[in-house]
Amino acid sequence: MPTAPLDESVAPPAAPLVHRLSGARGGEKETLFFSLLLILSLAYAGFALASVWLGFGGGAALSALALVLTGALALARRTGASVRSLSVGMQGVLLVHAAALAWLTGGIYSPALGWLALAPFPAVLLRSIRSSVVWLGAVCAILLLLYAHAWLGGVSELALDPSHLMHWHMGMAVLILVAQIVMLYRFQALRRRRLVQLYQRNRQLQATRRDLKASQKHKDRFVAAVSHELRTPMTAILGLADVIEQSEGLSTDTREKIRGIQRSATHLLATINDLLDYSQMEAGKLQIHPHVVDLHATAAAAFNLLKHRAVQKHIDCRLHIAADVPQWVRLDDHRLTQVLVNLLGNSVKFTAQGFIELRCLVSATNGQGDGESVDLVFEIEDSGAGMEPEQLERLFCDYAQANVSIARQYGGNGLGLSISRGLVLAMRGQIAVRSQPGVGTCFTVQLPTTRCAAPVSELVSDPIERPELRMRVLLAEDEPINRQVAQLIIKKSLPQVTIDEAVNGVQAVHMAQDKHYDLVLMDLVMPELGGLAAAEAIRQLPQPERSQVPIVALTAHTDRDIWEQCRSVGMNGILLKPYDRAKLLAAIVQHAPVKPQS
């Protein structure tokens, strides 16, 4: 009767005698061991009493000896012997007793064969299935020997008075039945105990799950708050640096220092974005928003972002876009750019000389014209240091770098490749890498997409070339430095644009009600009334010319749920802080009033 090993750490309800025998260590296996000893002791005592009553001296002596040995096993356990070794002894005593009793009471014709057939049941205490099978095999071998002995004409002398066989048969049946009932009761008690503990563990797991979900919510709120608090000052740093860098009359040395500030701030912003994206991926909230994009321009923009760094290291930079690669496709260009910049940046970091090449290819197509399915392949290859096979195995792990000295030598947080892999998988693509030490590395990104028709652009070619543009803009922003940055950027390129400022949502709603504006730039986090509520209040103004004013959200939050909320209250667009000069000017020009044709 072999079964799976039992848990030794759980104490089921046991009979008082068994509990006293097992002592303080009364785990499941301990309790079952003493339960079996008690069952066998009662059975041996019953055999001995029945044998004395029937005048069966050999059976009485044999059962008394088995009873003594069983008591010795209990005593040995109390003195520290292992349950496993004592279980083997218990099994041996039972098997010898049953075999000898069968031999003395008729061999193959003995009613004790039923007791012999039950002999392997202490094997439930053994961990090994093989050990249990050995005991089963021993019982089968004894039965076959008794059978062969009778088949060959051998006769087993009956050490019992034939007139008492009826009582012996009845007593044997009752003993076997009682032993089975007691065993069933003990196993059922253990089963109930296990079910109770399983229920308790499930409740603990549910409580842990609730705690983890609550912890995740707290973490999400913390990340959102940190996102806003980190990205908001970055708006001022990058914005003012850009305004100063665009100023005329700067010396070459001063301009270079300003550009150093811009590079450092951009690097810090990239680190912040990596941490926020990783947090979103970990929480399962990373979202992909595909739309019609210019694939050629996206690939070139990502390439050019890293090209100047490679040129400074005197590395040959190559961009190859195959002739069959469609220009307009449907995908998330922001996420694709993020992946390409991460991989190109990795190549620039680890390439001291040689080349870096970005190749955009088509691996397969399905269909024709607009709507055609296209499988794109991006290959980023370099002639850098390369990696060993064991380094490749952990390359995409969180916070992992190919070598422990890399962080000290090259810097970085070890999240870029992990985030790139998460972004590619979120876009239903695949990413792979092959590398050879001293030769170089090649990352391959495969992305499914569809070919699209070129969109009809409603934007002007370059907002910087619109000094004649006249419009009135309401800037609702509680941070004075951010208002200053926006004012400087807009006034430098669009000097005819009039800007009114509101320091909170309540003031923004009152100003939008009292005066006509062509555009409202609305920060989402402001005192007294937030940007979402303020936008909703403006949309409910009674004057149609006031309520339909275009509203563009200014936010440092990267959570797509917040972006959806902006759209749900009627906002027309979103600018993510820190916004760059071109995007801010483009948003203004995009919503400029259309002059009536003469």
C-alpha positions in Angstrom: 0.0 0.0 0.0 2.6 2.6 -0.9 1.6 6.3 -0.8 3.3 9.6 -1.1 5.4 10.7 1.8 3.4 12.4 4.6 4.1 15.8 6.1 5.9 15.4 9.4 5.3 18.9 10.6 1.5 18.8 11.1 0.0 17.2 14.2 -3.5 15.7 13.5 -6.0 15.0 16.3 -4.8 11.7 17.8 -6.2 9.3 20.4 -4.9 10.2 23.9 -2.7 7.1 24.1 -1.2 7.7 20.7 -0.6 11.4 21.7 1.2 10.4 24.9 3.3 7.9 23.0 4.3 10.3 20.3 5.1 13.1 22.8 5.7 16.7 21.8 7.0 15.7 18.4 3.6 14.5 17.3 3.7 15.3 13.6 1.7 13.5 11.0 4.3 10.8 10.4 5.0 10.5 14.1 1.3 10.1 14.9 0.8 7.6 12.1 3.8 5.5 13.3 2.4 5.2 16.9 -1.1 4.6 15.5 0.1 1.6 13.5 2.1 0.4 16.6 -1.1 0.6 18.6 -3.2 -1.2 16.0 -0.6 -4.0 15.7 -0.3 -4.3 19.5 -4.0 -4.7 19.9 -4.0 -7.3 17.1 -1.1 -9.2 18.6 -2.8 -9.1 22.0 -6.0 -10.4 20.4 -4.0 -13.2 18.7 -2.3 -14.2 22.0 -5.6 -14.2 24.0 -7.4 -16.2 21.3 -4.5 -18.7 21.0 -4.5 -19.2 24.9 -8.3 -19.7 24.8 -8.0 -22.2 22.0 -5.0 -24.0 23.5 -2.8 -22.9 20.6 0.5 -22.6 22.5 2.7 -21.8 19.4 0.4 -19.0 18.3 0.3 -17.5 21.8 4.1 -17.5 22.1 4.5 -16.1 18.6 2.0 -13.3 19.2 3.4 -12.5 22.7 6.9 -12.2 21.1 5.5 -9.9 18.4 3.8 -7.8 21.1 7.1 -7.5 23.0 9.0 -6.5 19.9 6.3 -3.9 19.1 6.7 -2.4 22.6 10.5 -2.3 22.0 9.9 -0.3 18.8 7.8 2.3 20.7 10.5 2.6 23.3 13.2 3.0 20.7 11.3 5.8 19.1 10.9 7.6 22.4 14.7 7.4 22.9 15.4 9.0 19.5 15.5 6.3 16.8 14.4 7.4 13.4 10.9 6.6 12.2 12.2 5.2 8.9 14.4 2.5 10.5 11.7 1.6 13.1 9.1 1.4 10.3 11.3 -1.2 8.6 11.5 -3.1 11.9 7.7 -2.9 12.4 7.3 -4.2 8.8 9.7 -7.1 9.5 7.9 -8.1 12.8 4.5 -8.0 11.1 5.7 -10.0 8.1 7.5 -12.7 10.1 4.5 -13.0 12.5 2.0 -13.3 9.7 4.1 -15.8 7.7 4.8 -18.0 10.8 1.2 -17.9 11.9 0.1 -19.0 8.4 2.6 -21.8 8.4 1.4 -23.1 11.8 -2.3 -22.9 10.9 -2.3 -24.8 7.5 0.1 -23.1 5.1 -1.7 -22.2 1.9 -5.0 -23.3 3.5 -4.5 -21.1 6.6 -7.1 -18.4 7.4 -4.1 -16.3 8.4 -3.4 -15.6 4.8 -5.6 -12.6 5.0 -3.4 -11.2 7.8 -0.4 -12.0 5.7 -1.9 -10.1 2.8 -2.2 -7.0 5.1 1.4 -7.3 6.1 2.8 -4.5 3.8 0.6 -1.7 5.1 3.2 -0.1 7.4 5.1 0.7 4.2 3.0 3.9 4.0 5.6 5.3 6.5 8.5 4.7 4.0 9.5 7.6 1.7 10.6 5.4 -1.1 8.2 3.7 -3.5 10.9 1.2 -4.2 11.0 0.1 -0.5 7.3 -0.3 -0.4 7.4 -2.5 -3.6 10.2 -4.6 -1.9 7.8 -5.4 1.0 5.0 -6.2 -1.4 7.3 -8.5 -3.3 8.3 -10.3 0.0 4.7 -11.0 0.7 4.1 -12.3 -2.8 7.2 -14.5 -2.5 5.9 -16.0 0.8 2.5 -16.7 -0.7 4.1 -18.3 -3.8 6.3 -20.5 -1.6 3.3 -21.7 0.4 1.5 -22.4 -2.8 4.4 -24.3 -4.3 4.8 -26.3 -1.1 1.2 -27.4 -1.3 1.4 -28.0 -5.1 4.3 -30.3 -4.7 2.5 -32.4 -2.1 3.9 -30.8 1.0 1.7 -30.8 4.1 1.8 -28.1 6.8 1.0 -29.6 10.2 -2.0 -27.9 11.9 -0.8 -26.8 15.3 -4.4 -26.0 16.2 -7.2 -28.4 17.2 -9.3 -28.9 14.1 -12.4 -28.5 16.3 -11.3 -24.9 17.0 -10.9 -23.9 13.4 -14.3 -22.4 13.3 -13.5 -20.1 16.2 -10.1 -19.3 14.7 -11.6 -18.4 11.3 -14.1 -16.1 13.0 -11.5 -14.5 15.3 -9.1 -14.0 12.4 -11.9 -12.3 10.3 -12.9 -10.0 13.3 -9.3 -9.0 14.0 -8.6 -8.2 10.3 -11.9 -6.2 10.1 -11.2 -4.3 13.4 -7.6 -3.5 12.2 -9.0 -2.2 8.9 -11.6 -0.1 10.7 -9.1 1.4 13.0 -6.7 2.1 10.1 -9.5 3.8 8.2 -10.4 6.0 11.2 -6.8 7.1 11.7 -6.3 7.9 8.0 -9.6 9.8 7.9 -8.5 11.8 11.0 -5.3 12.7 9.2 -7.2 13.6 6.1 -9.5 15.9 8.0 -6.5 17.5 9.6 -4.9 18.1 6.3 -8.1 19.6 4.9 -8.3 22.0 7.8 -4.7 23.0 7.4 -5.1 23.3 3.6 -8.1 25.6 4.3 -6.0 27.7 6.7 -3.1 27.9 4.2 -5.5 29.0 1.5 -6.8 31.7 3.8 -3.3 32.8 4.5 -2.5 32.9 0.8 -5.6 34.9 0.1 -4.7 37.4 2.9 -1.1 37.5 1.4 -2.6 38.1 -2.0 -4.7 41.0 -0.7 -1.7 42.5 1.0 0.3 42.2 -2.2 -2.4 43.9 -4.2 -2.7 46.7 -1.6 1.1 47.0 -1.7 1.1 47.2 -5.5 -1.5 49.9 -5.4 0.6 51.9 -2.9 3.6 51.3 -5.1 1.7 52.6 -8.2 0.6 55.7 -6.3 4.2 56.2 -5.2 5.5 55.8 -8.7 2.9 58.2 -10.0 3.9 60.8 -7.4 7.6 60.3 -8.0 7.0 60.6 -11.8 5.4 63.9 -11.3 7.9 65.2 -8.8 10.9 64.1 -10.9 9.7 65.1 -14.3 8.3 68.5 -13.3 11.7 70.0 -12.4 13.2 68.4 -15.5 10.8 70.6 -17.6 12.5 73.7 -16.2 16.0 72.3 -16.5 15.7 71.2 -20.1 13.4 74.0 -21.1 15.7 76.8 -19.8 18.8 75.0 -21.1 17.2 74.9 -24.6 16.2 78.6 -24.4 19.7 79.6 -23.4 21.3 77.4 -26.0 19.1 79.0 -28.7 20.1 82.5 -27.6 22.4 84.6 -29.8 25.7 86.0 -28.8 26.8 83.0 -26.6 30.5 82.2 -26.6 31.5 78.7 -27.9 32.6 77.7 -24.5 29.3 78.8 -22.8 27.3 77.1 -25.5 29.2 73.8 -25.0 28.6 74.0 -21.3 24.9 74.5 -21.9 24.9 71.4 -24.2 26.6 69.5 -21.4 23.8 70.4 -19.1 21.3 69.2 -21.8 23.1 65.9 -22.2 23.2 65.2 -18.5 19.6 66.2 -18.0 18.6 64.0 -21.0 20.5 61.1 -19.5 18.8 61.6 -16.1 15.4 61.8 -17.9 16.1 58.5 -19.7 17.0 56.9 -16.4 13.7 58.1 -14.9 11.8 56.8 -17.9 13.5 53.4 -17.6 12.5 53.1 -13.9 8.9 54.1 -14.6 8.6 51.8 -17.6 10.0 48.9 -15.6 7.5 49.6 -12.8 4.6 49.6 -15.3 5.8 46.3 -16.8 6.2 44.7 -13.4 2.6 45.8 -12.6 1.3 44.5 -16.0 0.2 48.0 -17.0 2.5 48.7 -19.9 0.3 49.6 -22.8 1.0 49.9 -26.5 -0.9 52.5 -28.7 -0.2 51.8 -32.4 -1.1 54.5 -34.9 0.0 55.5 -38.4 3.7 56.5 -38.4 6.4 57.3 -40.8 8.7 54.3 -40.3 11.6 55.7 -42.3 11.5 58.9 -40.2 11.2 57.0 -36.9 14.2 54.8 -37.7 16.3 57.8 -38.8 15.3 59.8 -35.8 16.3 57.0 -33.4 19.6 56.6 -35.3 20.4 60.3 -35.3 19.8 60.5 -31.5 22.9 58.3 -31.0 24.9 59.2 -34.0 26.6 62.2 -32.5 27.9 60.0 -29.6 29.3 57.5 -32.0 30.9 60.2 -34.1 32.6 61.5 -31.0 34.2 58.1 -30.5 35.2 58.0 -34.2 32.9 55.0 -34.9 31.5 54.5 -38.4 27.7 54.8 -38.3 25.5 53.3 -40.9 21.7 53.4 -41.5 20.3 51.0 -44.1 16.5 50.9 -44.9 15.7 48.3 -47.5 13.8 49.4 -50.6 10.8 47.2 -49.8 10.3 48.6 -46.3 7.0 50.5 -46.3 7.2 54.1 -45.3 3.8 54.3 -43.5 2.9 51.5 -41.0 0.8 51.1 -37.9 2.8 50.8 -34.7 3.7 52.6 -31.6 6.6 54.8 -32.8 7.3 56.0 -29.2 8.0 52.5 -28.0 9.8 51.5 -31.2 12.1 54.5 -30.8 12.7 53.6 -27.2 13.8 50.1 -28.2 16.0 51.3 -31.0 17.6 54.0 -28.8 18.3 51.5 -26.0 19.9 49.0 -28.4 21.9 51.6 -30.3 23.0 53.2 -27.0 24.2 49.7 -25.9 26.2 49.4 -29.1 27.8 52.8 -28.7 28.7 52.1 -25.1 30.5 48.9 -25.8 32.1 49.7 -29.1 35.5 51.4 -29.0 36.3 51.3 -32.7 34.9 49.9 -35.9 31.2 50.4 -36.9 27.6 50.4 -35.8 24.8 49.7 -38.2 21.1 49.9 -38.0 19.3 47.8 -40.7 15.6 47.9 -41.3 14.4 44.9 -43.4 11.2 43.1 -44.4 11.2 39.3 -43.6 7.6 38.5 -44.8 4.5 40.1 -46.2 0.9 38.9 -46.6 -1.5 40.7 -48.8 -1.3 43.7 -51.1 -1.6 47.5 -50.8 -2.9 49.2 -47.7 -3.6 46.8 -44.8 -0.9 44.4 -46.0 0.7 42.5 -43.1 4.4 43.1 -42.9 6.9 41.5 -40.6 9.7 44.0 -40.0 13.2 43.2 -38.9 15.5 45.6 -37.2 19.1 44.6 -36.9 21.5 46.6 -34.7 25.1 45.3 -35.3 28.4 46.5 -33.9 32.0 45.5 -33.9 32.3 45.9 -30.1 33.7 43.7 -27.4 31.1 40.9 -27.8 29.9 38.5 -25.1 30.5 35.0 -23.9 27.6 32.5 -24.1 27.1 32.5 -20.4 26.8 36.3 -20.5 24.1 36.1 -23.1 22.0 33.9 -20.9 21.4 36.7 -18.3 21.5 39.6 -20.7 17.8 40.4 -20.6 17.5 39.9 -16.8 16.4 42.8 -14.6 19.3 44.9 -13.3 21.7 42.5 -15.0 24.8 43.4 -17.0 27.1 41.0 -18.9 29.9 41.6 -16.4 30.0 42.9 -12.9 32.6 45.5 -13.7 30.5 47.0 -16.5 28.5 49.3 -14.2 31.7 50.7 -12.8 33.4 51.1 -16.2 30.5 52.1 -18.4 27.7 53.1 -16.0 24.0 52.3 -16.6 21.3 50.8 -14.4 21.1 47.4 -16.2 17.4 48.0 -17.1 17.7 49.0 -20.8 17.8 45.6 -22.3 15.2 44.2 -19.9 12.8 47.0 -20.8 13.5 46.6 -24.5 12.6 43.0 -24.3 9.4 43.9 -22.4 8.4 46.5 -25.0 9.1 44.2 -27.9 7.0 41.4 -26.4 4.2 44.0 -25.7 4.2 44.9 -29.4 3.8 41.1 -30.2 7.4 40.9 -31.5 10.5 39.0 -30.7 14.0 40.0 -29.7 17.2 37.9 -30.1 20.9 38.5 -29.8 24.0 36.8 -31.2 27.5 37.7 -30.1 31.1 36.6 -30.3 33.9 37.8 -28.0 36.2 40.2 -29.9 34.0 40.2 -33.0 30.9 42.1 -32.0 27.2 41.8 -31.2 24.0 41.8 -33.3 20.5 42.4 -31.8 17.5 41.4 -34.0 14.0 42.7 -33.4 11.1 41.3 -35.3 7.8 43.2 -35.2 4.5 42.5 -37.0 2.7 45.5 -38.5 0.5 46.6 -41.4 1.1 48.9 -44.3 -0.9 52.1 -44.3 -1.7 55.0 -46.6 0.1 58.3 -45.9 -2.0 60.5 -43.6 -3.1 63.9 -44.7 -1.1 66.3 -42.5 -2.9 69.3 -41.1 0.3 70.8 -39.5 2.5 73.4 -40.9 5.9 72.4 -41.9 7.9 74.2 -39.2 6.2 76.1 -36.3 9.4 78.1 -35.8 8.8 79.9 -39.1 5.5 81.4 -38.0 6.4 84.7 -36.4 3.2 86.2 -37.9 0.9 83.8 -36.1 -1.6 85.6 -33.9 -3.6 83.8 -31.2 -4.5 84.0 -27.5 -3.4 81.2 -25.2 -4.3 80.4 -21.6 -1.5 78.7 -19.7 -2.8 77.0 -16.5 0.3 76.0 -14.5 0.9 76.3 -10.8 4.7 76.0 -11.0 6.2 79.5 -11.7 9.4 78.2 -13.3 7.4 76.0 -15.7 5.3 79.0 -16.7 8.5 81.0 -17.3 9.9 78.2 -19.5 6.7 78.1 -21.6 6.7 81.8 -21.9 10.3 82.0 -23.1 9.9 79.2 -25.6 6.7 80.5 -27.1 7.7 84.2 -27.2 11.0 83.5 -28.9 9.4 81.6 -31.9 5.8 82.9 -31.9 6.1 86.5 -30.7 2.6 87.5 -31.8 1.0 84.9 -29.5 -0.6 86.4 -26.4 -0.2 84.3 -23.2 -2.4 84.7 -20.1 -1.5 82.7 -17.0 -3.6 80.9 -14.4 -2.0 79.5 -11.3 -4.8 76.9 -10.5 -7.8 75.3 -12.0 -10.4 77.6 -10.5 -8.7 80.6 -12.0 -8.4 78.9 -15.3 -12.1 78.2 -15.5 -13.0 81.8 -14.6 -10.6 83.2 -17.2 -11.9 80.8 -19.9 -15.5 81.9 -19.0 -14.7 85.6 -19.1 -12.4 85.8 -22.2 -12.2 84.0 -25.5 -9.0 81.9 -26.0 -7.8 80.0 -29.0 -6.0 77.3 -26.9 -5.7 76.3 -23.2 -2.6 74.6 -22.0 -3.8 72.8 -18.8 -1.5 71.3 -16.2 -3.2 68.3 -14.6 -1.9 68.7 -11.0 -2.8 72.1 -9.6 -4.2 73.3 -6.2 -7.8 74.0 -5.5 -9.0 72.4 -8.8 -7.0 69.9 -10.9 -6.6 70.0 -14.6 -9.1 67.2 -15.4 -11.9 68.8 -13.3 -11.1 72.2 -14.8 -11.3 70.9 -18.3 -14.6 69.3 -17.6 -15.9 72.5 -16.1 -14.8 74.5 -19.2 -16.6 72.0 -21.5 -19.8 72.7 -19.5 -19.7 76.5 -20.0 -22.9 77.8 -21.6 -21.2 79.8 -24.3 -20.3 77.5 -27.2 -17.3 79.7 -28.3 -15.9 79.3 -24.7 -16.7 75.6 -24.1 -15.3 74.3 -27.4 -11.8 75.9 -26.9 -9.1 73.3 -27.6 -7.5 72.1 -24.4 -4.0 70.4 -24.4 -3.0 68.6 -21.2 0.4 69.2 -19.6 1.4 66.3 -17.5 4.4 64.6 -16.0 2.4 61.3 -15.6 3.3 58.5 -18.0 0.3 56.3 -17.0 -1.8 55.7 -20.0 -4.9 55.5 -17.8 -4.5 59.2 -17.0 -4.1 59.9 -20.7 -7.4 58.2 -21.3 -9.0 60.3 -18.6 -7.8 63.4 -20.4 -9.6 62.3 -23.6 -12.7 61.3 -21.6 -13.2 64.9 -20.3 -12.8 66.4 -23.8 -9.1 67.4 -23.9 -7.7 67.6 -27.4 -4.1 66.5 -26.8 -1.4 65.8 -24.4 2.1 67.1 -23.9 4.3 65.0 -21.7 6.7 66.9 -19.4 9.4 67.8 -19.9 8.1 68.8 -23.3 10.6 70.0 -25.8 10.4 73.2 -27.8 9.4 71.7 -31.1 6.5 69.7 -29.6 5.2 72.6 -27.6 5.2 75.0 -30.6 3.7 72.3 -32.8 0.8 71.9 -30.4 0.1 75.6 -30.4 0.3 75.9 -34.2 -1.9 72.8 -34.7 -4.7 74.5 -32.8 -4.3 77.9 -34.3 -7.6 79.4 -35.6 -8.1 79.1 -39.4 -8.3 82.4 -41.2 -11.3 82.8 -43.4 -10.4 82.8 -47.1 -10.9 86.1 -48.9 
